[in-house]
Amino acid sequence: MFDEDKMRDFGKVILNLGKGQNLSRSETKGYYRQIILNEQPELQQGAFLISHLIKGPTITEMAGAWDAMMEYDVERISPTISQPSCDIVGTGSDALKTVNVSTPAALIASACGVYMAKKGARLVTGVSGASDILEEFGVDLDVPLELAQKSIEKNSIGYLPGEKFLQSGWSRLIKVMRFTTVLNIIGPITMPCTTTKSIVIGVFAPELCQKMVEILNEIGMQSAISIYGMSNDHDETLGIDEVSTCGPTKVLELKNKRIEGYTLYPEDFGVKLSKYSDIATRGTLRENALAVLNVLKGKDDGPLLDLFCVNAATVLYITGKVPDLKVGVELAKQSVAEGRAFHQLRELVVSQNTSPHKGLAKLGNLVDTIEGKLD
């Protein structure tokens, strides 16, 4: 049974949102808490979510929703490491699909000395999400998050699948909702690792760049880069939630509470302009996995290597590892050429697995395929 007084109060708030009234951060947290913990009838929950979105949530309100999600729906880890960790993630839902980028970029960045607490999820749109491709490589997604913590401590990279760290509230909602909500916007910036102090986040629409970085500033993130990539082969409204090598990239950068906007081009990274077709997603999960592995094993030094390394370079830059993006790309490419990036993948498979030998066998099968040992 639901509390009658809470239901009436919640109903009044829905009507007030419809009139354009704003909430404080603490008020927003309280109402989203009731949604996450299923303390209101589903009809009221849905009405609140859509009314809030139609009103246009303020940055303060989105921070309040983030507070509620972090406190009531996110399992967290706290690795013991010598420096803060970083995350790189895309929101998904971008119009132009590429081969998986944030996952290999995270591996490359960790090979360059950045602690990476990489989060992700299964595909929302497209062919393969981070969880899908890492599972294809041999990572066990069902292991406790404690193994991700140990992997960060030992290998400087761990993977935190949303399917594991997001608890009952979001998983319940996403199964039945077919419309966008504030939770869709803040989901990619949940922080399941307490040591994460910087993030590179790719977005699916240019207007989200500013919004994301403002939310990150409001919740106290030390540094962040929000990116929206474009293709010279397409209209600018069709974007990529990564740094692009086939066109310009809109950037909003947060450092020391200051937000700066600018546009990056492939030449700013010291790489050649590519065609979208060079970096576009392959037809299947396995084909995407093989394409990523080809790069990490040093067998592909073309546009995909550039794509992965420019995105890794943004991590190296925002964490202060390099003075500029060109140096970041050079360092990233060196880590691939020396086999350190592939080593990180192998160690991740070993560390986040109940049966490391099975994971390595799965990865080995893919390696044999690209080396021509298997059809």
For each residue, the residues with C-beta under 8 A, 3 or more apart:
1:
2: 6 7 39 40 41
3: 6 7 39
4: 7 8
5: 8 9
6: 2 3 9 10 34 39 40
7: 2 3 4 10 11 40 41 44
8: 4 5 11 12
9: 5 6 12 13
10: 6 7 13 14 31 34 40 44 48
11: 7 8 14 15 44
12: 8 9 15 16
13: 9 10 16 17 23 31 48
14: 10 11 17 18 44 47 48 51
15: 11 12 18 19
16: 12 13 19 21
17: 13 14 20 21 23 48 51 52 55
18: 14 15 51 54 55
19: 15 16
20: 17 55
21: 16 17 55
22: 58 60 61
23: 13 17 27 28 31 60 61 64
24: 27 28 60 64
25: 28 29 60 61 63 64 67
26: 29 30 64
27: 23 24 30 31 64
28: 23 24 25 31 32 60 61 62 63 64 65 67 68
29: 25 26 32 33 64 65 67 68 71
30: 26 27 33 34 68
31: 10 13 23 27 28 34 35 48
32: 28 29 35 36 64 65 68 69 182 183
33: 29 30 36 37 39 68 71 72
34: 6 10 30 31 37 39 40
35: 31 32 38 39 40 45 48 49 68 169 173
36: 32 33 68 69 72 73 169 170
37: 33 34 72 169
38: 35 45 168 169 172
39: 2 3 6 33 34 35
40: 2 6 7 10 34 35 44 45 48
41: 2 7 44 45
42: 45 46 176
43: 46 47
44: 7 10 11 14 40 41 47 48
45: 35 38 40 41 42 48 49 173
46: 42 43 49 50 177
47: 14 43 44 50 51
48: 10 13 14 17 31 35 40 44 45 51 52
49: 35 45 46 52 53 177 179 181 182 183
50: 46 47 53 54 179 181
51: 14 17 18 47 48 54 55
52: 17 48 49 55 57 61 181 182
53: 49 50 56 57 179 180 181 182
54: 18 50 51
55: 17 18 20 21 51 52
56: 53
57: 52 53 61 62 65 182
58: 22 61 62
59: 62 63 211 214 215 218
60: 22 23 24 25 28 63 64 218
61: 22 23 25 28 52 57 58 64 65 182
62: 28 57 58 59 65 66 182 185 186 211 215 218
63: 25 28 59 60 66 67 215 218 219
64: 23 24 25 26 27 28 29 32 60 61 67 68
65: 28 29 32 57 61 62 68 69 182 183 186
66: 62 63 69 70 186 189 190 215 219
67: 25 28 29 63 64 70 71 219
68: 28 29 30 32 33 35 36 64 65 71 72 73
69: 32 36 65 66 72 73 74 169 170 183 186 187 190
70: 66 67 73 74 190 191
71: 29 33 67 68 74
72: 33 36 37 68 69 169
73: 36 68 69 70 166 167 168 169 170
74: 69 70 71 165 166 167 190 191 192
75: 145 164 165 166 167 192
76: 165 191 192 193 194
77: 117 145 146 148 149 152 158 160 192 193 194
78: 149 193 194 195
79: 85 115 117 149 150 152 153 158 193 195
80: 153
81: 84 85 115 152 153 156 195
82:
83: 115
84: 81 115 195 196 197 198 222 319
85: 79 81 114 115 116 117 152 193 195 196 197
86: 109 114 115 116 117 196 197 198 199 200 315 318 319
87: 116 117 118 119 191 193 196 198 199 200 201
88: 102 105 106 109 116 118 199 200 201 311 314 315
89: 102 118 119 120 130 188 199 200 201 202
90: 94 101 102 188 201 202 203 204 241 242
91: 94 188 201 202 203 204 208 241
92: 123 124 125 126 129 204 241
93: 124 125 204 241
94: 90 91 97 125 202 203 204 239 240 241
95: 204 234 237 238 239
96: 231 234 238 239 240 276 280
97: 94 125 126 127 280 281
98: 101 240 242 279 280 281 307
99: 279 280 281 282 288 291 292 304 307
100: 103 104 128 129 130 133 288 292
101: 90 98 104 105 202 242 307 308 311
102: 88 89 90 105 106 118 120 130 200 202 242 311
103: 100 106 107 118 120 130 133 134 292
104: 100 101 107 108 292 295 296 308 312 341
105: 88 101 102 108 109 308 309 311 312 315
106: 88 102 103 109 110 116 118 157 312 315
107: 103 104 110 111 116 157 296 341 342 344 345 348
108: 104 105 111 112 308 309 312 332 335 336 341 344
109: 86 88 105 106 112 114 116 312 315 316 332
110: 106 107 113 114 115 116 155 156 157 344
111: 107 108 335 336 340 341 343 344
112: 108 109 312 316 321 331 332 335
113: 110 156 321
114: 85 86 109 110 156 315 316 319 321
115: 79 81 83 84 85 86 110 152 156 157 195
116: 85 86 87 88 106 107 109 110 152 156 157 158 315
117: 77 79 85 86 87 148 152 158 160 192 193 195 196
118: 87 88 89 102 103 106 130 157 158 159 160
119: 87 89 130 159 160 161 162 165 190 192 193
120: 89 102 103 129 130 131 134 159 160 161 162
121: 124 129 130 131 161 162 163
122: 129 131 132 161 163
123: 92 126 127 128 129 132
124: 92 93 121 129
125: 92 93 94 97
126: 92 97 123 129 281
127: 97 123 281 282 283 284 285 288
128: 100 123 132 133 136 281 285 288 289
129: 92 100 120 121 122 123 124 126 132 133
130: 89 100 102 103 118 119 120 121 133 134 159 161
131: 120 121 122 134 135 141 161 162 163
132: 122 123 128 129 135 136 285
133: 100 103 128 129 130 136 137 285 288 289 292
134: 103 120 130 131 137 139 141 159 348
135: 131 132 138 139 140 141
136: 128 132 133 285 286 289 362 366
137: 133 134 289 293 345 349 359 362 363 366
138: 135 349 353 358 359 360 361 362 363
139: 134 135 159 348 349 352 353 359
140: 135 143 352 353 354 355 359
141: 131 134 135 161 163 164
142: 164 354
143: 140 147 148 352 353 354
144: 147
145: 75 77 148 149 160 164 165 192
146: 77 149 150
147: 143 144 150 151 158 351 352 353
148: 77 117 143 145 151 152 158 159 160 352
149: 77 78 79 145 146 152 153 158 193
150: 79 146 147 153 154 158 351
151: 147 148 154 155 157 158 159 347 348 351 352
152: 77 79 81 85 115 116 117 148 149 155 156 157 158 193 195
153: 79 80 81 149 150
154: 150 151 347 351
155: 110 151 152 158 344 347 348 351
156: 81 110 113 114 115 116 152 344
157: 106 107 110 115 116 118 151 152 344 347 348
158: 77 79 116 117 118 147 148 149 150 151 152 155 193 348 351 352
159: 118 119 120 130 134 139 148 151 348 352
160: 77 117 118 119 120 145 148 164 165 192 193
161: 119 120 121 122 130 131 141 164 165
162: 119 120 121 131 165 166 187 190
163: 121 122 131 141 166 171
164: 75 141 142 145 160 161
165: 74 75 76 119 145 160 161 162 190 192
166: 73 74 75 162 163 169 170 171 187 190
167: 73 74 75 170 171
168: 38 73 171 172
169: 35 36 37 38 69 72 73 166 172 173
170: 36 69 73 166 167 173 174 183 187
171: 163 166 167 168 174 175
172: 38 168 169 175 176
173: 35 45 169 170 176 177 181 183
174: 170 171 177
175: 171 172
176: 42 172 173
177: 46 49 173 174 181
178:
179: 49 50 53
180: 53 184 185
181: 49 50 52 53 173 177 184 185
182: 32 49 52 53 57 61 62 65 185 186
183: 32 49 65 69 170 173 186 187
184: 180 181 187
185: 62 180 181 182 188 208 211 212 215
186: 62 65 66 69 182 183 189 190 215
187: 69 162 166 170 183 184 190
188: 89 90 91 185 201
189: 66 186 199 201 212 215 216 219
190: 66 69 70 74 119 162 165 166 186 187
191: 70 74 76 87 194 196
192: 74 75 76 77 117 119 145 160 165
193: 76 77 78 79 85 87 117 119 149 152 158 160 196
194: 76 77 78 191
195: 78 79 81 84 85 115 117 152
196: 84 85 86 87 117 191 193 199
197: 84 85 86 221 222 223
198: 84 86 87 221 222 223 224 318 319
199: 86 87 88 89 189 196 216 221 224 225
200: 86 87 88 89 102 224 225 227 311 314 315 318
201: 87 88 89 90 91 188 189 212 216 224 225 226 227
202: 89 90 91 94 101 102 226 227 228 229 240 241 242 243
203: 90 91 94 206 208 209 212 226 227 228 241
204: 90 91 92 93 94 95 208 228 239 241
205: 208 228 239
206: 203 209 228 236 239 250
207: 210 211
208: 91 185 203 204 205 211 212 226 228
209: 203 206 212 213 226 227 228 250 251 252 261
210: 207 213 214 226 252 259 261
211: 59 62 185 207 208 214 215
212: 185 189 201 203 208 209 215 216 224 226 252
213: 209 210 216 217 224 225 226 252 253 254 259
214: 59 210 211 217 218 259
215: 59 62 63 66 185 186 189 211 212 218 219
216: 189 199 201 212 213 219 221 224 226 254
217: 213 214 220 221 224 254 257 259
218: 59 60 62 63 214 215
219: 63 66 67 189 215 216
220: 217
221: 197 198 199 216 217 224 254
222: 84 197 198 255
223: 197 198 253 254 255 256 318 319
224: 198 199 200 201 212 213 216 217 221 253 254 318
225: 199 200 201 213 251 252 253 254 314 317 318
226: 201 202 203 208 209 210 212 213 216 251 252 253 254
227: 200 201 202 203 209 241 242 243 249 250 251 314
228: 202 203 204 205 206 208 209 239 240 241 249 250
229: 202 239 240 241 242 243 244 246 247 248 249 250
230: 234 236 238 239 240 244 247 248 249 250
231: 96 234 238 239 240 244 246 247 276
232: 246 247 273
233: 246 247 275 276 277
234: 95 96 230 231 238 247 276
235: 238
236: 206 230 239
237: 95
238: 95 96 230 231 234 235
239: 94 95 96 204 205 206 228 229 230 231 236
240: 94 96 98 202 228 229 230 231 244
241: 90 91 92 93 94 202 203 204 227 228 229
242: 90 98 101 102 202 227 229 307 311
243: 202 227 229 249 264 269 307 310 311 314
244: 229 230 231 240 247 248 249 266
245: 266 269 271 272 273 274 279 303 306 307 310
246: 229 231 232 233 266 273 274 275 276 278 279
247: 229 230 231 232 233 234 244 273 276
248: 229 230 244 263 264 265
249: 227 228 229 230 243 244 263 264 265
250: 206 209 227 228 229 230 261 263
251: 209 225 226 227 261 262 263 264
252: 209 210 212 213 225 226 259 260 261
253: 213 223 224 225 226 259 260 261 262 318
254: 213 216 217 221 223 224 225 226 257 258 259
255: 222 223 258 260 318
256: 223
257: 217 254
258: 254 255
259: 210 213 214 217 252 253 254
260: 252 253 255
261: 209 210 250 251 252 253
262: 251 253
263: 248 249 250 251
264: 243 248 249 251 268 269 325
265: 248 249 268 273
266: 244 245 246 269 271 272 273 274 306 310
267: 270 271 273
268: 264 265 325 326
269: 243 245 264 266 306 309 310 313 325 326 328 329
270: 267 325 326 329 330
271: 245 266 267 306 309 310 329
272: 245 266 303 306
273: 232 245 246 247 265 266 267
274: 245 246 266 278 279 303 306 307
275: 233 246 278 303
276: 96 231 233 234 246 247 279 280
277: 233 280
278: 246 274 275 302 303 304
279: 98 99 245 246 274 276 303 304 307
280: 96 97 98 99 276 277
281: 97 98 99 126 127 128 288
282: 99 127 287 288 290 291
283: 127 287
284: 127 287 288
285: 127 128 132 133 136 288 289
286: 136 289 290
287: 282 283 284 290 291
288: 99 100 127 128 133 281 282 284 285 291 292
289: 128 133 136 137 285 286 292 293 366
290: 282 286 287 293 294 366 369 370
291: 99 282 287 288 294 295 300 304
292: 99 100 103 104 133 288 289 295 296 304 308
293: 137 289 290 296 297 342 366 367 370
294: 290 291 297 299 300 304 370
295: 104 291 292 298 299 300 304 305 308 336
296: 104 107 292 293 336 341 342 345
297: 293 294 342 367 370 371
298: 295 301 336 337 339 342
299: 294 295 370
300: 291 294 295 304 305
301: 298 305
302: 278 305 306
303: 245 272 274 275 278 279 306 307
304: 99 278 279 291 292 294 295 300 307 308
305: 295 300 301 302 308 309 333 336
306: 245 266 269 271 272 274 302 303 309 310 329
307: 98 99 101 242 243 245 274 279 303 304 310 311
308: 101 104 105 108 292 295 304 305 311 312 332 336
309: 105 108 269 271 305 306 312 313 328 329 332 333 336
310: 243 245 266 269 271 306 307 313 314 325 329
311: 88 101 102 105 200 242 243 307 308 314 315
312: 104 105 106 108 109 112 308 309 315 316 328 329 332
313: 269 309 310 316 317 322 325 326 328 329 331 332
314: 88 200 225 227 243 310 311 317 318 325 328
315: 86 88 105 106 109 114 116 200 311 312 318 319 321 328
316: 109 112 114 312 313 319 321 322 328 331 332
317: 225 313 314 320 321 322 324 325 328
318: 86 198 200 223 224 225 253 255 314 315
319: 84 86 114 198 223 315 316
320: 317
321: 112 113 114 315 316 317 328 331
322: 313 316 317 325 327 328 331
323: 327
324: 317 327 328
325: 264 268 269 270 310 313 314 317 322 328 329
326: 268 269 270 313 329 330
327: 322 323 324 330 331
328: 269 309 312 313 314 315 316 317 321 322 324 325 331 332
329: 269 270 271 306 309 310 312 313 325 326 332 333
330: 270 326 327 333 334
331: 112 313 316 321 322 327 328 334 335
332: 108 109 112 308 309 312 313 316 328 329 335 336
333: 305 309 329 330 336 337
334: 330 331 337 338
335: 108 111 112 331 332 338 340 341
336: 108 111 295 296 298 305 308 309 332 333 339 340 341 342
337: 298 333 334
338: 334 335
339: 298 336 342 343
340: 111 335 336 343 344
341: 104 107 108 111 296 335 336 344 345
342: 107 293 296 297 298 336 339 345 346
343: 111 339 340 346 347
344: 107 108 110 111 155 156 157 340 341 347 348
345: 107 137 296 341 342 348 349 363
346: 342 343 349 350 360 363
347: 151 154 155 157 343 344 350 351
348: 107 134 139 151 155 157 158 159 344 345 351 352
349: 137 138 139 345 346 352 353 356 359 360 362 363
350: 346 347 353 356 359 360
351: 147 150 151 154 155 158 347 348 356
352: 139 140 143 147 148 151 158 159 348 349
353: 138 139 140 143 147 349 350 356 358 359
354: 140 142 143
355: 140 358 359
356: 349 350 351 353 359 360
357: 360 361
358: 138 353 355 361 362
359: 137 138 139 140 349 350 353 355 356 362 363
360: 138 346 349 350 356 357 363 364
361: 138 357 358 364 365
362: 136 137 138 349 358 359 365 366
363: 137 138 345 346 349 359 360 366 367
364: 360 361 367 368
365: 361 362 368 369 374
366: 136 137 289 290 293 362 363 369 370
367: 293 297 363 364 370 371
368: 364 365 371 373 374
369: 290 365 366 372 373 374 375
370: 290 293 294 297 299 366 367
371: 297 367 368
372: 369
373: 368 369
374: 365 368 369
375: 369
